Amino acid sequence: MRLLRRFGTGLAVAVAGLALASVLAIGVLRWLDPPTSAFMLRHWVAATWAGEPRPRLYHEWVPAAAIPPAMALAAVAAEDQRFPDHAGFDLVQLRKAWADYRAGKRLRGASTISQQTAKNLFLWPGQDLPRKVLEAWLTLWLELLWPKERILEVYLNIAQFGPETFGVGAASWRFFDRPAAALTPAQAARLAAVLPNPVHYRVEAPSARVERRTHWISRQMRQLGGSAYLRGIWPAAAGR
């Protein structure tokens, strides 16, 4: 019995410590822009270890106010259309993914923008159980401590848009030779189209599949009601 009590006490202390560390790390980043992410660090270390020539990583932070609402909407339309309303997890998509799997189809992901932000910022790629548990834990804290605008702002600044290219700031310069603020809705849709696999899907040399996905995203943006869909969670969204 004493051993069981000690185990329970130790587990409670460990959970409390993890919660405190999560609150401190995520709480600070509500106001402090992260200079990098776990995925960027992993890429840089791998490229350095392989002896690849510089530059090994392109990244430029762009504040939400300088990212056009069309870019934010394109990401939501492509990756997580229930983002304004859910609490970090899209239960509708999770149920659909599970039903498809039980029907014999391949198990597909149903990650939200919140989950992808937690993963890219703090964790590593893969589908192993420990990472998925940590991703869910961090997603809960992101949703508790950050407003939706901050989650989407960080996501757009750390998501990979191409080889060595992270964040919409670097992507807009590399692929369209313009700052993020000058992106057109069509260019925003093209950037969002490569998000599922930015190593194989290329912005600068789009395949037929990327072109089809770009047109689909553009239609979704219109069907969602344009940038007004993000009213209240993105700067100037109601006006564009």
C-alpha positions in Angstrom: 0.0 0.0 0.0 2.8 2.3 0.9 4.5 1.6 -2.5 1.3 2.4 -4.3 1.0 5.7 -2.4 4.6 6.6 -3.3 3.9 5.8 -6.9 0.8 8.0 -6.9 2.7 10.8 -5.3 5.5 10.5 -7.7 3.1 10.5 -10.7 1.3 13.5 -9.4 4.5 15.4 -8.9 5.7 14.5 -12.5 2.4 15.6 -14.0 2.5 18.9 -12.0 6.0 19.5 -13.1 5.1 18.8 -16.8 2.1 21.1 -16.5 4.2 23.9 -15.0 6.9 23.5 -17.7 4.2 23.5 -20.4 2.5 26.6 -19.0 5.8 28.5 -18.7 7.1 27.6 -22.2 3.8 28.2 -24.0 2.8 31.2 -21.9 6.0 33.0 -22.7 5.6 32.4 -26.4 2.2 34.0 -26.4 4.1 37.3 -26.5 7.6 36.3 -27.5 8.0 35.3 -31.1 9.8 32.0 -31.3 13.1 32.4 -33.2 13.0 28.8 -34.5 11.1 25.6 -34.0 11.9 21.9 -33.3 11.3 21.1 -36.9 13.6 23.9 -38.1 16.3 22.9 -35.6 16.1 19.3 -36.8 16.4 20.3 -40.4 19.4 22.6 -39.7 21.2 19.9 -37.6 20.7 17.3 -40.3 21.9 19.6 -43.1 24.9 20.7 -41.1 25.8 17.1 -40.2 25.5 16.2 -43.9 27.9 19.0 -44.8 25.4 20.8 -47.1 26.5 24.3 -48.2 24.9 27.4 -46.7 22.3 28.6 -46.5 20.7 25.6 -45.0 17.4 27.2 -43.9 15.3 30.2 -44.9 13.1 31.8 -42.3 11.8 35.2 -41.7 9.2 36.1 -39.0 6.2 38.1 -40.1 3.7 39.5 -37.6 0.0 38.7 -38.1 -0.7 42.4 -39.1 1.7 42.0 -42.1 0.2 38.7 -43.3 -2.8 39.3 -45.6 -6.1 37.7 -44.4 -6.2 35.8 -47.7 -3.1 33.9 -46.6 -4.6 33.0 -43.2 -7.8 32.0 -44.9 -6.0 29.8 -47.5 -4.2 27.9 -44.7 -7.5 27.4 -42.8 -9.4 26.4 -46.0 -6.6 23.9 -46.9 -5.8 22.4 -43.5 -8.5 23.0 -40.9 -11.8 24.6 -41.9 -13.2 24.3 -38.4 -10.3 26.1 -36.8 -12.3 29.2 -35.7 -14.7 27.0 -33.7 -12.9 23.9 -32.3 -10.9 23.7 -29.1 -7.9 22.2 -30.7 -9.3 18.9 -32.0 -11.7 18.4 -34.9 -13.9 15.6 -33.6 -15.9 15.6 -36.9 -12.8 14.8 -38.9 -11.5 12.3 -36.3 -14.8 10.4 -36.5 -14.7 10.4 -40.3 -11.1 9.2 -40.4 -11.9 6.4 -38.0 -15.0 5.4 -40.0 -12.9 5.3 -43.2 -10.3 3.1 -41.5 -12.9 0.7 -40.2 -14.2 0.5 -43.8 -10.8 -0.7 -45.0 -9.3 2.5 -46.2 -5.9 3.8 -45.2 -5.8 5.6 -41.8 -5.5 9.3 -42.6 -4.5 12.2 -40.4 -7.0 14.6 -39.0 -4.6 17.0 -37.4 -5.8 20.6 -36.8 -3.7 23.7 -37.2 -3.4 23.8 -33.4 -2.0 20.3 -33.3 0.4 21.0 -36.2 1.6 24.1 -34.4 2.3 22.1 -31.2 4.1 19.4 -33.2 6.2 21.7 -35.4 7.1 24.0 -32.5 8.1 21.5 -29.9 8.2 17.9 -31.1 9.4 15.6 -33.9 7.8 14.0 -37.0 6.3 10.6 -36.8 3.3 8.7 -35.7 4.6 7.0 -32.5 2.4 7.0 -29.5 4.6 9.1 -27.2 4.7 11.9 -29.7 1.0 11.8 -30.3 0.3 12.0 -26.5 2.7 14.9 -26.1 1.1 16.6 -29.1 -2.4 16.3 -27.6 -1.1 17.6 -24.2 0.6 20.6 -25.8 -2.4 21.3 -28.0 -4.6 21.6 -25.0 -2.3 24.2 -23.4 -2.0 26.1 -26.7 -5.7 26.5 -26.9 -6.0 27.5 -23.2 -3.2 30.0 -23.2 -3.2 31.5 -26.7 -5.9 33.2 -28.7 -6.7 31.7 -32.1 -4.9 34.6 -33.8 -1.6 33.7 -32.1 -1.9 30.0 -32.9 -2.5 30.8 -36.6 0.3 33.5 -36.6 2.8 31.0 -35.2 1.7 28.3 -37.5 2.1 30.4 -40.6 5.6 31.4 -39.4 6.9 27.9 -38.7 5.1 25.7 -41.3 7.4 24.4 -44.0 6.5 25.6 -47.5 9.4 24.0 -49.5 12.9 22.6 -49.2 14.8 24.6 -46.6 11.9 27.1 -46.5 9.9 27.7 -43.3 7.3 30.3 -42.7 5.3 32.5 -45.1 7.8 35.3 -44.9 10.6 33.3 -46.4 8.3 31.5 -48.8 6.8 34.7 -50.3 10.3 36.0 -51.0 11.7 32.8 -52.4 8.8 31.8 -54.6 7.1 35.1 -55.5 9.9 37.7 -54.9 7.7 39.8 -52.7 6.9 40.3 -49.0 4.2 38.4 -47.4 2.0 41.5 -47.2 1.9 41.6 -51.0 0.7 38.1 -51.6 -2.4 37.8 -53.8 -5.2 35.3 -52.9 -4.1 33.1 -55.8 -0.5 33.0 -54.5 -1.8 32.3 -51.0 -3.7 29.4 -52.3 -0.6 28.1 -54.1 1.4 28.2 -50.9 -1.3 26.5 -48.9 -1.5 23.8 -51.5 1.9 22.4 -50.7 1.4 22.2 -46.9 0.6 18.5 -46.8 4.0 17.6 -48.2 6.3 20.6 -48.9 9.2 18.5 -49.9 7.5 16.7 -52.8 4.9 19.4 -53.7 6.6 22.4 -55.1 5.4 26.0 -55.2 7.9 27.1 -57.9 7.2 24.0 -60.1 3.7 22.9 -59.3 2.6 19.5 -60.5 -0.9 18.8 -61.9 -1.9 17.7 -58.4 -0.7 20.9 -56.8 -2.6 22.9 -59.5 -5.8 21.0 -58.8 -5.4 21.5 -55.1 -4.7 25.2 -55.6 -8.0 25.6 -57.5 -9.8 23.6 -54.8 -8.5 25.8 -52.1 -9.5 29.0 -54.0 -13.0 27.6 -54.3 -13.1 26.7 -50.6 -12.0 30.2 -49.7 -14.9 31.7 -51.6 -17.4 29.1 -50.2 -16.3 30.0 -46.7 -17.3 33.6 -47.4 -13.9 35.1 -48.0 -11.7 36.6 -45.3 -14.8 37.6 -43.3 -14.8 33.9 -42.2 -11.8 34.8 -39.9 -13.5 37.9 -38.5 -12.5 38.3 -34.9 -9.4 36.0 -35.1 -7.3 37.8 -37.8 -6.4 41.4 -38.3 -8.5 43.2 -40.8 -10.2 40.0 -41.9 -13.7 41.6 -42.0 -12.4 44.3 -44.4 -10.9 42.1 -47.1 
